[in-house]
Amino acid sequence: MNYQEDEELSSVIQSQASRYDVPQGLREKIRANLRSTGYAEKQHWITSILQWSQWRGLGAGFASGVVLSIVVTLYHGINVRHERQADQVIEGHVRALMVTHLSDVVSSDQHTVKPWFNGKLDYSPPVKNLAGEGYPLVGGRLDYIDARPVAALVYQHNAHAINVFVWPVRDNEIPANRSITRQGFNVTTWQQEGMKYWAVSDLNAVDLKRFVELLRNQPV
């Protein structure tokens, strides 16, 4: 089809094709699903789909099916990626424990740990010390998660080690705040100030949740 034919077809569609609103029930169902899975923030591409209120040349039922298929496909891909990252951070945590190599730099001073990453990563990870709250920083190391080198910050609570993996959020990455239990480990992920965090430990879920809240609220 040449350019002129394409323009003529576009003109015919605009002037003669039927137009249908995306059903409100579908809108609400999608939004509810987004809220329940923790991905409701900054969904620019989902918003664009939902705000495309007039579908041209498609039956209303078919149009609804198209929207739902797009959402399911995209979120399946997102969930697969998060599941893969969860597996990798647990593997990194277990590997460090097995070889007794939790830290490349051993220090409770964030002003020692943070500069250690200079020249080893293409970003500077935020490093905080929560010793006053019972979660002292004990060091840091390099690890490899999601096909890139990342910072692993190591904290301790009683006899439990906590690994916090942190790296910059990638472009168009969907924000996620999730907590799961897998292989006997509690894992929490969140995004904050352009960084993605994964905290993993055999610490009980209540104490890990408190640690994450303290870490998120502690100024750098």
C-alpha positions, 0 to 999 in steps of 0.5 A: 500500500502506497502513501496515497492509498494509506491516507485514503484508507485512514480518511474512510476509517475516520469518517465511516467507522463505528466508534465504541467506548471502552466499557466502564466496568472493564476500566474499573476491573483493570484498575482494581487488579492494578491496585491489588497487585501493587503496580498502580503507580505511574502506569503511563501505558495503561492510562493511555489504553484506558483513556483511549475512549473511542475505538474505531472499526472494532466491536465493543466486545472485541475492543474490550478483549483487545484491552484485556489481552494487552494488560494480561500480556504486559503484566505477565511479563512484569511478573516474570521479571520480578519472579526472576529477580526474587530468585536471584536475590535469594541465590545471592543471599544464600551464596554469600552465607555459604561461602562466608563472604557477606562483605568485600568491605567490612565496616559499620561506617556508611562513610567507609562503605559508600566510597568503597563502591566508587569506580566499581559501579556506574552509580552510587548506592545510598548507604545508611546505618541503623545501629541505633534501631538495632539493625547495624550496617556491617559492610557491603560487597558487589553482586550480580543481579538481573544481568548487571553488577549491583551493590549489596549492603549487609545489615545484621539483627541479632544473629540474622544477616540482611542483604539489601541489593540496590541498583538504579531503576531502569527506564519505564520500569513498573514500580512495585512494593511487594513482600514474599516468603520463599525457600524459608526467606522473607523478601521485600522489594520497593523503589525509592528516589530512583533506586530499586531495593530488594531486602532478603533475610531469614529474619521473621517477617515482622522484624524485616518489615520494621527494618524496611520501614526504618531504612526507607525513612532514614535520611541519607 
